[in-house]
Amino acid sequence: MRPVLVAALLTALCAALVAQVPDSRTYEQIVATQNKTIVDYFLLCPAVFPRTSSSDGSGSQIGIASEDDKLDTKGADLAFRRRLLAKGGQSPAPVVASALVDLKNAYIDIAGTYDNGESFRLVFVYFARADKSAIPALTYSTRGKEEDSRRYCYAFFDLRDGSWRQIPEDEILPQISVMPLVPYAGSGDTDCTYWAVELPRYGTTIRVLPILANLDEGQGSDEKATGYLEKLKPFALECAWDKARSRFADPVPALADKADLPKGPPTAADYFGLLRLDNAMDLMLDDAARRAARDAWKTSADGQKKYGPGYFEWTGGGEIGDISVQVKALGGCKGMPLVGEVDRSAEIYNYRTYLYHADSGLLEPIDLISFSARDFYKPSHQAKAKQLFGDDALDCSVGLDSAEPLFRFRPSMDNGPPIQELPPDYDLDLRWDDKAGAFVKSTEPF
């Protein structure tokens, strides 16, 4: 282990030292470098330049150039980029708090502050084409003390004609929309939702995150729209780099924060930790409460040791009465783990089934449960049940069995006058059958 540890420490030290050693090469010398590193591309990038930030010209900020900007690529602009690669500096120039340069992974991450109190972050990477040419990319963001004072931008550059041509979004990015996330967050108002690109340090897959649009653009003021954004925030879209096509693949949904992904085989408590229920606040389950309940269950005598790793139960209370969540590992479906979930708030029950995607941490909703009022009646009563209830299901109390892969449905006598006229004959059990790939119905006397 010791040689590996030493190597890892030396790699980290080299990455840190790169940002601290001044680079004295001229612009022409950098251009002439044969095997360019991420530092070479950054120093040559004309899009990163000093923009005057005060009326007297004394202060400067990082500017991301447009076609109208006048640039001094070989002189002051090059010196400005060179200074950004080293920690330090004094106001009114940008003060660099950290400058990470990882040559091995072709990644630069610069963070600091401006004289107006804003913080900034600049990330710079490149992606390789099949012909071994490079597509440099950057993201740049600022944040002030107020939520509406942040700015964000990203850009990709084509260098093959000898210039830094910014690549139009539709030439390199797929269509980005909320649609892949609707199964997880539901649909809603996206007027204030803006998509921010996150460039990778490891690998070549970018992430696209939903954020609040800039308020100075006349967006983001609608409470309904920002409420939907809160539902989107736990999720991200991931786009893998296609080297052959020189563009990113279609977006795949994922969790924005993968810290909850289990290191080994997931338990039911792990599944609970990954759940992002649309009625979570009604159940008083924010991220911290859900994680705390998961960790307590995995270590307590009344949790995993009592029921085994495949069943989880959480209970709480509040103004609306008792609330609870049950999670059960049911087996497998379509080559993935199948998870059942039941939550109750007072006398209102919700039940769902999910496919677990181990790579992204997502629990994908899948509709596998189907029954009607007739399933609660013996054959001689089914015609009358259809007449009274149609094809609808009865309102039921629902529970997951702690030992078996099944849902239990018990009809409620609050189904209205028809149920008084024709009381159910049965409770209904739905047991998951791995081989059949379906739930098998069975009945118990009501």
Secondary structure, DSSP 8 states (H G I E B T S, - for coil): -HHHHHHHHHHHHHHHHHTTS-----HHHHHH-SS--HHHHHHH-TTEEEEE-STTS--EEEEE--TT----TTTHHHHHHHHHTSSB--TTS-EEEEEEEETTTTEEEEEEE-TTS-EEEEEEEEEE-TTS-EEEEEEEEEE-SSGGG-EEEEEEEE-TTSS-EE--HHHHS----SGGGHHHH-----TTEEEEEE--SSSS-EEEEEEE--GGGT-S--HHHHHHHHHHTTEEEEE-EETTTTEE---EEEES-GGGS-SSS--HHHHHHH---TTTTTTT--HHHHHHHHHHHHHSTTTHHHH-TTEEEEEE--TT--EEEEEEEEEEETTEEEEEEEEEETTEEEEEEEEEETTTTEEEE-------GGGGS-HHHHHHHHHHHTT----EEEEE-SSSSEEEEEE-TTS-HHHHHS--SEEEEEEEETTTTEEEEEEEE-
